[in-house]
Structures are given as C-alpha cells and as structure tokens.
C-alpha cells in the first residue's frame, strides 16, 4: 500500500477520498493564497482561471512536500476557483461578498476549475492537471439566498457554493464529473497516480 497525504483543510476533499477507499493524513499548508495569486499575475497578467487553480495547487503541494522532505508518502494538493465570464471567484470570506456573488450567479452558468498536484517527495516526481466542470445555477429568490447566507456555508468555499452540502438545491445541473465541483476530480487523480506508476489499488482499499 502507498500512503497519501492530503495538503488541504477541505472536509469535502477528505470525504471524497474516504468514500473512495483512501484514508489520507491531512497536512495543511501555510501558503498565503493571495500572495501566490498576486505573484502569479505579476509573472503572467493574462493568467487564466484554470491556470490559477493549478498554480495554487502546486504552491500548496510544494509547501507540504518541503515539510515532509524525507517522507515516502505521496502528497496531494488541490485548489478550486469559479469562473464567471472570465472573472475569478474564490472563497467569499464575508456575508457581504457572498451575497453579491450569489446575486451575480443566480440563473447563470459558471465553470469550476480544480487544480491538482501530486508529489512523490523522496524522488521528487510530480504529476498535475486541472479538471473543469460547467455549473448551472438556479435563479434563487432573495429569501432563499438570505437563508443560505445565514448558514455560513458559502463564506468559506470556492465560488460561494457547494454541490455536496447545503448549496446543492441551488445547483440545477453540471457538465463534467461531480467530484470536480466538490474539489477533487477522482478520475483525474487516478490518471495522475498512473503517471507516477502508482496503481489505484495501491492507495485505495475496497
């Protein structure tokens, strides 16, 4: 068996892995996402939302890799951003931002990009990629929106919504793998493991 370290504090990502038979240790990076994004945009002013998600995932994975330099376990890092007509939306952080976000989202379509970075620390082999899924949002009423904001959930998740939580009723449909929207694309993870010559059942158990 090959052990996996999840470089993310997301309970949704942890839940996806556990449901798939993977029991990782969680080691959260101390990466300043705003600083990483600012530097990435300085280097590439035309950085796409999908590329930004990948840059953030790589920064988190690299930070945890450095912390576990002599560890033989695989490190998996992910990051998600929501794109609406080219604009990037991360975690709202406050009720006011989340309200404005949803007033803009409702009845519209966005693309959720999730970057993945898989690192084998000892030999320093890496594999990465971004998965994207199109999300069609319901035209929620003001009353529904205020009720959702009151739960606090949308403040701390990418794009201000969830597919696997309280926000699910306000997502009408998606195009792409559902796990991508949750924050960790399982089919892509299988491919990345294959790139590192690690069979799926070496990390997962039935």
Residue pairs with C-beta under 8 A, 6 or more apart in sequence:
1 202
1 203
1 205
2 73
2 74
2 198
2 202
2 203
3 24
3 25
3 72
3 73
3 74
3 203
4 17
4 22
4 24
4 25
4 73
4 74
4 75
4 76
4 203
5 24
5 25
5 26
5 27
5 64
5 68
5 71
5 73
5 74
5 75
5 76
6 13
6 14
6 17
6 24
6 25
6 26
6 27
6 76
7 27
7 28
7 29
7 60
7 61
7 63
7 64
7 75
7 76
7 77
8 14
8 26
8 28
8 60
8 76
8 77
8 78
8 183
9 26
9 28
10 78
10 183
10 184
12 157
12 162
12 164
12 165
12 182
12 183
12 184
13 78
13 182
13 183
13 184
14 24
14 26
15 164
16 179
16 182
16 183
16 184
16 186
17 23
17 24
17 184
20 186
20 204
21 204
21 205
21 206
22 203
22 204
22 205
23 205
24 76
25 73
27 64
27 67
27 68
27 75
29 59
29 60
29 61
29 63
29 64
29 67
29 77
30 63
31 56
31 59
31 60
31 63
33 56
33 59
33 79
33 90
36 55
36 56
36 59
37 52
37 55
37 56
40 47
40 51
40 52
40 55
41 47
44 51
47 55
49 81
49 82
49 83
49 86
49 88
49 111
49 113
50 83
50 113
50 115
50 130
50 132
51 130
52 81
52 88
52 113
52 115
53 79
53 80
53 81
53 113
53 114
53 115
53 130
54 79
54 115
54 116
54 117
54 128
54 129
54 130
55 115
56 79
56 81
56 115
57 77
57 78
57 79
57 114
57 115
57 116
57 117
57 128
58 77
58 115
58 117
58 128
60 77
60 78
60 79
60 117
61 75
61 76
61 77
61 117
61 118
61 119
61 126
61 128
62 117
62 119
64 75
64 77
64 119
65 75
65 119
65 121
65 124
68 75
68 121
69 121
70 121
70 122
71 121
71 122
72 121
72 122
73 121
74 118
74 119
74 120
74 193
74 196
74 198
74 203
75 118
75 119
75 120
75 121
76 116
76 117
76 118
76 119
76 184
76 189
77 116
77 117
77 119
78 114
78 115
78 116
78 117
78 183
78 184
79 114
79 115
79 158
80 112
80 113
80 114
80 115
80 158
80 159
80 183
81 88
81 89
81 90
81 112
81 113
81 158
81 159
82 88
82 89
82 90
82 110
82 111
82 112
82 113
82 135
82 158
82 159
82 160
82 161
83 89
83 110
83 111
83 112
83 113
84 104
84 105
84 108
84 110
89 101
89 110
89 158
89 159
89 160
90 158
90 159
91 155
91 156
91 157
91 158
91 160
92 98
92 101
92 154
92 155
92 160
93 155
93 156
94 155
95 149
95 155
97 160
98 149
98 154
98 155
98 160
99 145
99 149
101 154
101 159
101 160
102 140
102 145
102 148
102 149
102 154
102 160
102 161
103 145
105 137
105 159
105 160
105 161
106 137
106 138
106 139
106 140
106 145
106 170
107 137
107 138
107 139
108 137
109 134
109 135
109 136
109 137
110 134
110 135
110 137
110 159
111 132
111 133
111 134
111 135
112 132
112 133
112 134
112 135
112 158
112 159
112 180
112 181
113 130
113 131
113 132
114 130
114 131
114 132
114 180
114 181
114 183
114 184
114 185
115 128
115 129
115 130
116 128
116 129
116 130
116 131
116 184
116 185
116 188
116 189
116 192
117 126
117 128
118 126
118 127
118 128
118 189
118 192
118 193
118 195
118 196
119 125
119 126
120 126
120 196
125 196
127 192
127 193
127 195
127 196
128 192
129 188
129 191
129 192
131 176
131 177
131 180
131 185
131 187
131 188
132 176
132 180
133 174
133 175
133 176
133 177
133 178
133 180
133 181
134 174
134 175
134 176
135 159
135 161
135 163
135 171
135 174
135 181
136 171
136 172
136 173
136 174
136 175
137 161
137 170
137 171
137 172
138 169
138 170
138 171
138 172
140 148
140 170
144 170
148 154
148 166
148 167
148 170
151 166
153 162
153 165
153 166
153 167
154 160
154 161
154 162
154 167
157 165
157 167
158 183
161 167
161 170
161 171
162 168
162 182
163 171
163 174
163 178
163 181
163 182
164 182
171 181
174 181
177 185
177 186
177 187
179 185
179 186
179 187
180 188
190 200
193 199
193 200
193 202
193 203
194 200
